[in-house]
Amino acid sequence: MSSVVKVLIIGAGQLGSRHLQGALKSSHKLLITIVDPSSDSLKLSKIRANEIELGNSETKIKYMREIPKNKNFNICIISTNANIRARVTQVLLVNCYTKHIIFEKILFQKEADFEIISKLIKKKNISAWVNCPRRTYSNYQKIKNLINAKKPLKMSIVGSSWGMACNAIHFIDLFSFLVDSFNLEVTKMNLSKYIFKSKRGGSFYEVNGQIEFKIGIHLLKISCRHGKKTSLQIKIKNNNIEYSINELEGIWQSNINGLTKLKYHKMPYQSDMTKNLIDDLIDKNQCYLTSYQESHKHHMPFLSVIKKHLSKTLKKKFAGCPIT
């Protein structure tokens, strides 16, 4: 009889409930504990759990309002908002042990929290990753295999109302993956003075405008404007290859050595990705997300730019960068 794999999910809202669905699809026998102080969030997770056919009929779920004490887990997914994630992680690691942690992004809002959590996970010998999953997609892995990193790569992210503050880290991570380096620098910033509240509520903000980055000879331009409809176009140019990607429509157009091809490939759902992450951690003792240490380096220049812009525009001093 196979042993039970213990999975803890902290945060049962929109994203946490999707992680729960993914965990339930695993063929491994799991005991899943999902924690959230909100009864509404736990209710949402229960509803979404009932939509899933179990990958293993012996998998069980426990719903809790608080992080349990004196428990050991194999895998923990922390899908809270960024403003409380560091504190939640500290509470977890004081009271329990977990072998692996998958963090949602934005990781944390305060620079000091990155160092505090880094020391904790190192002290407790925990493997930690950040859920920026594009580097795990087969299409982007194929593009990486075609890239000549000795030649300049130019990548642009252009669109409207796609949540730049919240989601830019995904494309920073993809850029880093494609050029195989994480020494990111900000080279130019032109952000709009119009600041608006994030759709995620609370005291979180969103921004529009443009930020440019570089890693060595490689350039990344990220821009977002206000619009009634969400749009997002990704372009990647390197040596003799060029890609134009519309992830929302699932359209991937390539031009390699003058030969143009068009294919359709929809982005995977989080519930499907989480299933694969959990299976990889159980079967291989690793997953293919960004390591905590590498993502830490991605976050720093980006959060610094956004925090500085928000502070200057709103004429307010922030303890951390108020995005999630």
matplotlib code that plots the C-alpha trace (Angstrom):
import matplotlib.pyplot as plt

x = [0.0, 1.5, 2.2, 0.2, 1.8, 0.9, 0.2, -0.6, -2.2, -2.3, -4.8, -8.0, -9.3, -9.3, -5.8, -5.5, -8.7, -7.2, -4.1, -6.4, -8.0, -4.6, -3.5, -6.7, -5.8, -2.6, -2.5, -0.7, -2.6, -2.6, -3.8, -4.4, -4.9, -6.1, -6.0, -7.7, -9.3, -12.1, -15.1, -16.0, -12.7, -12.9, -16.4, -15.1, -12.4, -15.0, -17.2, -14.2, -12.9, -16.3, -15.8, -12.8, -12.6, -10.0, -6.7, -6.6, -9.8, -8.0, -7.0, -8.6, -9.0, -9.1, -10.3, -8.9, -9.1, -5.6, -2.2, -1.8, 0.9, 3.6, 2.9, 5.2, 4.3, 5.9, 4.8, 3.4, 1.9, 1.6, -1.0, -1.9, -1.6, 2.0, 1.4, 1.0, 3.0, 6.2, 4.4, 2.4, 5.6, 7.3, 4.2, 4.4, 8.1, 7.9, 5.1, 5.6, 8.1, 7.7, 10.2, 9.2, 7.5, 6.0, 5.4, 3.0, 4.2, 4.6, 6.7, 6.8, 6.4, 9.3, 13.0, 13.8, 11.3, 13.3, 16.4, 14.4, 12.6, 15.8, 17.6, 14.7, 14.4, 18.2, 18.3, 15.6, 17.0, 13.8, 13.6, 11.7, 10.3, 8.2, 5.2, 6.4, 5.5, 6.2, 9.7, 7.9, 5.8, 7.0, 6.7, 9.0, 11.4, 11.6, 12.3, 15.0, 16.7, 16.8, 18.3, 21.9, 22.7, 25.9, 23.7, 21.4, 17.9, 15.2, 11.9, 8.8, 5.6, 3.0, -0.8, -3.5, -5.1, -3.1, -2.0, 1.5, 2.4, 1.0, 2.1, 5.3, 7.4, 6.2, 7.8, 10.9, 11.3, 10.7, 13.3, 15.8, 15.1, 15.5, 18.9, 20.0, 21.0, 19.4, 21.6, 18.7, 19.1, 16.5, 17.6, 14.5, 11.2, 8.3, 5.3, 1.9, 1.0, -2.5, -2.4, -5.4, -6.5, -5.8, -8.8, -7.5, -8.8, -7.4, -4.6, -3.0, -2.2, -1.8, 0.2, 0.5, 3.5, 6.8, 9.9, 13.0, 15.5, 18.7, 20.7, 24.1, 23.5, 19.8, 16.9, 13.4, 10.7, 7.5, 4.6, 0.9, -1.8, -5.3, -8.0, -11.5, -10.3, -7.2, -4.6, -1.1, 1.4, 4.9, 7.7, 11.0, 13.9, 17.3, 19.7, 17.7, 14.5, 11.5, 8.3, 5.1, 2.9, -0.7, -1.2, -4.8, -5.8, -3.3, -1.6, 2.1, 3.7, 7.4, 9.8, 12.9, 15.5, 12.7, 10.2, 7.0, 4.8, 1.6, 0.2, -2.4, -1.7, -3.7, -2.1, -2.5, -4.8, -3.3, -5.2, -3.3, 0.0, -0.3, -0.9, 2.4, 4.3, 3.1, 3.9, 7.4, 8.1, 6.9, 8.5, 11.7, 12.2, 12.3, 10.2, 11.0, 9.8, 12.1, 14.2, 13.5, 17.0, 16.8, 13.3, 14.6, 17.0, 14.2, 12.0, 14.4, 14.9, 11.3, 9.8, 12.3, 11.1, 7.4, 7.7, 9.6, 7.0, 4.1, 5.7, 6.5, 3.2, 1.0, 3.2, 3.2, 5.9, 5.3, 7.0, 6.8, 5.8, 1.9, 1.3, 0.3]
y = [0.0, 3.4, 5.9, 9.1, 12.3, 15.3, 18.5, 21.9, 24.7, 28.1, 30.4, 29.0, 31.8, 32.1, 30.8, 28.5, 26.7, 26.1, 24.7, 22.4, 21.2, 20.4, 18.5, 16.4, 15.3, 13.6, 9.8, 9.8, 9.2, 12.6, 14.1, 17.7, 20.4, 23.7, 26.7, 30.1, 32.3, 33.2, 30.9, 32.2, 31.2, 27.7, 27.4, 28.3, 25.6, 23.0, 23.9, 23.6, 20.4, 18.8, 19.7, 17.4, 13.7, 12.4, 11.1, 8.7, 7.6, 7.5, 11.2, 13.2, 16.9, 18.8, 22.3, 24.5, 28.2, 28.2, 26.7, 23.5, 23.0, 20.3, 18.7, 17.6, 18.1, 16.9, 19.9, 23.3, 25.8, 29.4, 31.3, 34.2, 37.9, 39.3, 41.6, 38.7, 35.9, 36.4, 36.4, 33.3, 31.6, 32.4, 31.0, 27.9, 27.3, 28.0, 25.5, 22.9, 21.4, 21.0, 19.5, 21.7, 25.1, 26.6, 30.3, 32.4, 35.8, 38.7, 37.0, 39.7, 43.4, 44.3, 43.8, 42.7, 39.8, 38.2, 37.9, 36.7, 33.9, 33.1, 32.4, 30.4, 28.0, 27.6, 26.9, 24.3, 22.8, 23.4, 23.4, 26.4, 27.6, 30.5, 29.9, 31.6, 28.7, 29.9, 28.3, 24.9, 25.3, 23.1, 26.0, 28.3, 25.5, 24.9, 28.6, 28.5, 25.6, 27.7, 30.8, 31.7, 33.5, 35.0, 37.1, 39.8, 38.8, 41.4, 40.6, 42.9, 42.6, 45.0, 45.2, 46.8, 46.1, 43.0, 43.9, 45.1, 45.4, 42.0, 40.0, 41.6, 39.3, 36.4, 37.9, 39.0, 35.3, 34.1, 36.6, 35.4, 31.7, 32.3, 34.0, 31.7, 34.5, 36.4, 39.6, 41.9, 45.7, 48.4, 50.7, 52.9, 53.7, 55.7, 54.9, 56.7, 59.1, 57.6, 55.0, 52.8, 50.1, 46.5, 44.3, 42.1, 44.8, 45.8, 48.4, 47.0, 49.2, 48.7, 50.8, 51.4, 52.6, 51.1, 49.7, 48.4, 45.9, 44.3, 41.2, 41.7, 42.2, 41.1, 43.6, 43.3, 46.0, 45.7, 48.0, 48.3, 50.9, 51.3, 49.7, 48.3, 44.9, 42.9, 42.4, 41.0, 40.4, 38.9, 39.3, 37.5, 38.2, 36.5, 36.0, 34.2, 33.6, 35.7, 34.8, 36.7, 35.2, 36.0, 33.9, 35.0, 33.7, 30.8, 32.0, 31.3, 32.6, 31.9, 33.0, 30.9, 31.5, 33.2, 30.3, 31.4, 29.0, 29.5, 27.2, 27.3, 26.3, 27.4, 28.2, 25.4, 25.9, 26.3, 23.2, 21.2, 22.7, 22.1, 18.4, 18.2, 20.2, 17.9, 14.8, 16.0, 16.8, 13.4, 11.4, 13.4, 15.4, 18.6, 20.7, 23.0, 26.3, 29.2, 28.7, 31.0, 32.4, 33.2, 34.8, 36.9, 38.5, 39.1, 40.7, 43.2, 45.7, 45.4, 46.1, 48.9, 50.7, 50.2, 51.3, 54.4, 55.4, 54.8, 56.8, 59.7, 59.8, 59.3, 61.4, 58.6, 56.6, 52.9, 50.3, 47.8, 47.8, 47.7, 45.2, 41.5]
z = [0.0, -1.1, 1.6, 1.9, 0.6, 2.8, 0.9, 2.6, 0.6, 2.4, 0.8, -0.5, -2.7, -6.5, -7.1, -4.1, -5.1, -8.5, -6.9, -4.9, -8.1, -9.6, -6.5, -6.6, -10.1, -9.0, -9.2, -5.9, -2.6, -0.9, 2.3, 1.4, 4.1, 2.8, 5.1, 5.0, 7.7, 5.3, 5.3, 1.9, 0.4, 2.0, 0.6, -2.9, -2.6, -1.5, -4.6, -6.9, -5.4, -6.1, -9.8, -10.1, -10.6, -8.2, -9.6, -6.7, -5.0, -1.6, -1.6, 1.2, 2.0, 5.3, 5.5, 8.3, 9.4, 10.9, 10.0, 12.0, 14.6, 14.9, 11.6, 8.8, 5.1, 1.9, -0.1, 0.7, -1.7, -0.3, -2.4, -0.1, -1.1, -1.1, 1.9, 4.3, 2.6, 4.6, 7.9, 6.9, 5.9, 9.2, 11.1, 9.0, 9.5, 13.3, 13.8, 11.1, 8.7, 4.9, 2.5, -0.5, -0.8, -3.9, -3.5, -5.5, -6.8, -6.2, -3.6, -0.9, -0.7, 1.6, 0.7, 4.2, 4.0, 1.1, 3.3, 6.3, 4.4, 2.5, 5.8, 7.2, 4.2, 4.1, 7.8, 7.5, 4.3, 2.4, -1.4, -2.6, -5.9, -7.2, -9.5, -12.7, -14.9, -18.5, -18.4, -18.0, -21.2, -24.0, -26.6, -24.7, -24.0, -27.8, -28.4, -25.8, -27.6, -30.8, -29.2, -29.7, -26.4, -27.9, -30.1, -28.7, -27.9, -28.0, -26.3, -25.9, -24.0, -25.3, -24.5, -22.6, -19.1, -18.5, -14.9, -15.3, -11.7, -10.8, -13.9, -15.2, -13.1, -15.2, -18.3, -16.5, -15.5, -19.0, -20.4, -17.8, -18.7, -22.4, -22.0, -19.1, -16.8, -13.9, -13.7, -14.4, -14.7, -15.2, -18.1, -18.7, -17.0, -18.2, -16.1, -16.1, -13.3, -13.4, -10.5, -10.0, -7.5, -8.3, -9.1, -6.3, -3.9, -0.5, -0.6, -3.8, -6.8, -10.5, -13.0, -16.8, -18.8, -19.9, -18.3, -20.1, -18.7, -19.8, -19.0, -20.6, -24.4, -24.1, -23.9, -22.6, -23.0, -21.0, -21.6, -20.7, -21.5, -20.3, -22.4, -22.3, -23.4, -22.2, -24.9, -24.8, -27.5, -27.0, -29.5, -29.3, -31.8, -31.8, -34.7, -37.4, -35.4, -34.6, -32.7, -32.3, -29.6, -28.6, -25.5, -25.0, -28.4, -28.4, -31.6, -32.1, -35.2, -36.0, -38.7, -38.7, -41.5, -43.5, -43.1, -41.5, -39.6, -37.6, -34.9, -32.2, -28.7, -25.7, -22.4, -19.7, -16.8, -13.3, -12.1, -14.8, -14.0, -10.2, -10.9, -12.8, -10.2, -7.4, -9.3, -10.2, -6.5, -5.4, -8.2, -8.9, -5.8, -7.9, -10.2, -13.1, -11.7, -10.9, -7.8, -4.8, -5.0, -8.7, -8.4, -5.5, -7.9, -10.5, -7.9, -6.5, -9.4, -10.5, -7.0, -6.5, -9.7, -8.9, -5.3, -6.2, -8.8, -6.5, -3.7, -5.9, -7.7, -4.7, -2.5, 0.1, 1.9, 1.6, 3.9, 1.0, -2.6, -2.5, -5.3, -5.3]

ax = plt.figure().add_subplot(projection="3d")
ax.plot(x, y, z, "-o")
ax.set_aspect("equal")
plt.show()
